[in-house]
Amino acid sequence: MKTLTAPPISTRPTKRNKLWRDLLSRRLPLASLYPFDAIERIELVKEGVPASLLVLISEDMAISKDKLYSTIGLVRATSNRKLRNRQMLSQDESERVLGIARLVGQVETIVKESGPPQGFDAAKWVAAWLDRPQSVLRGKRPAEMMDTADGRSVVSDLVARMQSGAYS
């Protein structure tokens, strides 16, 4: 009996593939992942995020891929293999990658709501801010928390508190 195999994800004509193509070709900014609602994010995570999104994020944040992997708790060898083979990330890896992409989008949205963001680069600001110890995090760097779901939530909440002025 012949086993049927599904075509590679990239050849399936879906709305998600258009999203990934537009993001990876930079027709859409990284921040466009931020406004997705929880159900849409769950679907993205379950389907998997293209490993090549790691390159886009590290370039936008102006950090090395290794630093990105370390920050969000990805295994370097696995991530690099998935990049080389143009594979999708696992559910856990996808959630971590979307978490940092959403943080960039959250910061960009906050800045846009505050006025024209001329010259402001949310991705680079996030990269720098993640490395600065925060007293509200008991002196820890936000980057130290980005490798867990609760940590990403704490960091996102902290950014939201900065917008409202309730940062302590």
C-alpha positions in Angstrom: 0.0 0.0 0.0 1.4 3.4 -1.0 1.6 6.0 1.8 0.4 9.4 0.9 2.4 12.3 2.1 1.3 15.9 2.4 3.0 18.4 0.2 5.5 20.7 2.0 3.8 23.4 4.0 5.1 26.1 1.9 3.2 24.9 -1.2 -0.2 24.7 0.4 -2.2 27.7 -0.6 -3.4 28.9 2.8 -3.9 32.3 4.5 -1.2 31.4 7.0 1.4 30.7 4.2 0.6 34.2 2.8 1.2 35.7 6.2 4.6 33.9 6.5 5.6 34.8 2.9 4.6 38.5 3.5 6.5 38.6 6.8 9.6 36.9 5.6 9.7 39.0 2.4 9.2 42.1 4.7 6.0 43.1 3.0 4.6 43.0 6.5 6.4 44.2 9.6 7.2 41.8 12.5 4.8 43.9 14.6 1.9 42.7 12.5 1.8 39.5 14.6 0.9 41.5 17.7 -2.8 42.2 17.1 -3.8 38.6 16.5 -6.3 37.4 19.1 -5.7 34.4 21.3 -7.5 31.9 19.0 -5.4 33.0 16.0 -2.2 32.8 18.0 -3.1 29.3 19.2 -3.7 28.2 15.6 -0.4 29.7 14.5 1.5 27.9 17.3 -0.2 24.6 16.6 0.6 24.8 12.9 4.1 25.9 13.6 6.1 29.0 12.8 8.7 28.9 10.0 12.2 28.6 11.4 13.2 31.4 9.0 11.3 33.8 11.3 14.2 33.4 13.7 16.5 35.1 11.1 14.1 38.0 10.6 13.7 38.6 14.3 17.4 38.5 15.0 18.1 40.9 12.1 15.3 43.3 13.3 16.6 43.2 16.8 20.2 43.5 15.6 21.3 40.6 17.8 22.9 37.3 16.8 20.8 34.2 16.3 22.6 32.6 19.2 21.6 35.4 21.5 18.0 35.1 20.3 18.1 31.3 20.9 19.5 31.8 24.4 17.0 34.5 25.2 13.9 32.5 24.3 15.4 29.1 25.3 15.8 27.4 21.9 18.4 24.7 21.3 21.0 26.1 18.8 21.6 22.9 16.9 17.9 22.1 16.5 17.1 25.6 15.4 19.9 25.8 12.9 18.9 22.4 11.4 15.3 23.6 11.0 16.6 26.8 9.4 18.8 24.9 7.0 16.0 22.5 6.1 13.3 25.3 5.9 11.2 23.5 8.4 8.5 24.7 10.8 9.3 25.0 14.5 7.6 22.8 17.0 4.7 24.0 19.0 6.8 25.0 22.0 9.4 26.7 19.8 6.7 28.5 17.8 5.2 29.8 21.0 8.5 31.2 22.2 9.2 32.9 18.8 5.7 34.4 18.6 6.2 35.6 22.2 9.2 37.8 21.3 7.7 38.9 18.0 4.5 40.0 19.9 6.6 41.9 22.5 8.2 43.9 19.6 4.7 44.5 18.2 3.4 45.6 21.7 6.2 48.1 22.1 5.7 49.4 18.5 1.9 49.8 19.2 2.5 51.7 22.4 4.9 54.1 20.7 2.6 54.7 17.8 -0.3 55.4 20.2 1.9 58.0 22.0 2.7 59.9 18.8 4.6 59.6 15.6 7.4 57.1 16.2 9.9 58.9 13.9 13.3 57.2 14.2 12.1 54.7 16.8 13.0 51.1 16.2 10.9 48.9 18.5 12.8 45.7 17.7 16.2 47.3 18.6 14.7 48.9 21.7 13.3 45.6 22.9 16.7 43.9 22.4 18.4 46.5 24.5 15.7 46.7 27.2 15.6 42.9 27.6 19.3 43.0 28.7 18.8 45.7 31.3 18.2 44.6 34.9 14.8 45.8 36.2 14.2 46.5 39.9 10.5 45.5 39.5 11.9 42.0 38.4 14.0 41.8 41.5 17.0 43.0 39.6 16.7 40.3 36.9 16.9 41.1 33.2 13.6 40.6 31.3 15.6 38.4 28.9 16.0 35.9 31.7 12.2 35.4 31.7 11.5 35.1 28.0 12.1 31.3 27.9 8.9 30.5 29.8 5.2 31.3 29.1 4.8 32.9 32.6 8.0 34.9 32.0 6.8 36.2 28.7 3.6 37.2 30.3 5.4 39.0 33.2 7.6 40.9 30.7 4.6 41.8 28.5 2.7 43.0 31.5 5.7 45.1 32.6 5.7 46.7 29.1 2.0 47.5 29.4 2.6 49.0 32.9 5.3 51.2 31.4 2.7 52.6 29.0 0.3 53.4 31.8 2.9 54.8 34.1 2.4 52.2 36.8 6.0 50.8 36.3 7.0 50.1 39.9 
